Amino acid sequence: MTNSNVLKVKIILGSTRPTRFSEHAGGWILEQAKKITDIEPEILDLRDYAMPFFNEAVSPSYKQEPYKNEAVARFTSKIAEGDAFIIVTPEYNRGTSGVLKNAFDWVYQEWNNKPVGFVAYGSVGGARAVEQLRLTAVELQMAPVRNAVHINAPWLLRDEAGNLKPEALDSYQGAAEGLLTQLVWWANALKTARGTQG
Ligand SMILES: Cc1cc2nc3c(=O)[nH]c(=O)nc-3n(C[C@H](O)[C@H](O)[C@H](O)COP(=O)(O)O)c2cc1C
């Protein structure tokens, strides 16, 4: 039986590279989220949603089903399910990744009126990617929360086999708690507001 009070939190991995750090950061924030009651976190791996570069005649804000591309349809239905989102983003050339921006561009209504938080990494903790993404989120009528996790120099946190070193992200647990607390507050508030709007 589904509990309508449970918040569905989708954690989106923003890199698909073979040696990506995003799955380590994503796995870690998933474990932090699991500690919170009444939320149901799920990872959405963009490797599982091979969406083409957005190239439609009209914006998704006007789009009509049925979707022409099955990966876009599957991804959109997952976003529709979500009450809140955590975006795990790398910083590429002082911005977010192309694959993540493309995923944002494919969807519109399903993002609207929902909160989003960020787990980022890079030489300055992915801060510049997050600043870009906050603007994108506002345009998609989302509510970006203030607190974020900024992981510095992720390349120092892995062993020679590429695995996360033990306790590598422990010092970020407080930041994760701050992010999750705000995300849950906004998710509850906006879920109620969406419900009252029918
Ligand atoms: C194309 C490219 C551009 C990058 N640009 C930046 C950058 O502007 N700032 C930064 O801090 N790190 C930069 N990096 C390093 C990334 O932070 C690092 O490789 C990180 O692990 C990438 O995330 P991923 O492994 O999940 O793909 C860049 C990496 C790549 C591959």
The ligand as an ORCA input file, in Angstrom:
! r2SCAN-3c Opt
* xyz 0 1
  C      35.389     18.298    -19.683
  C      35.798     18.565    -18.248
  C      35.836     19.851    -17.785
  C      36.152     20.102    -16.445
  N      36.092     21.383    -15.978
  C      36.210     21.611    -14.656
  C      35.952     22.906    -14.119
  O      35.660     23.849    -14.821
  N      36.033     23.047    -12.772
  C      36.344     22.013    -11.937
  O      36.372     22.202    -10.733
  N      36.599     20.766    -12.429
  C      36.540     20.553    -13.754
  N      36.755     19.290    -14.259
  C      37.186     18.221    -13.344
  C      35.962     17.549    -12.747
  O      35.551     18.237    -11.584
  C      36.252     16.094    -12.359
  O      36.797     15.411    -13.483
  C      35.007     15.372    -11.915
  O      35.349     14.081    -11.460
  C      34.005     15.254    -13.057
  O      32.809     14.632    -12.638
  P      32.424     13.129    -13.092
  O      33.646     12.287    -12.748
  O      31.244     12.751    -12.267
  O      32.168     13.159    -14.562
  C      36.470     19.029    -15.578
  C      36.446     17.719    -16.082
  C      36.108     17.483    -17.393
  C      36.029     16.053    -17.885
*
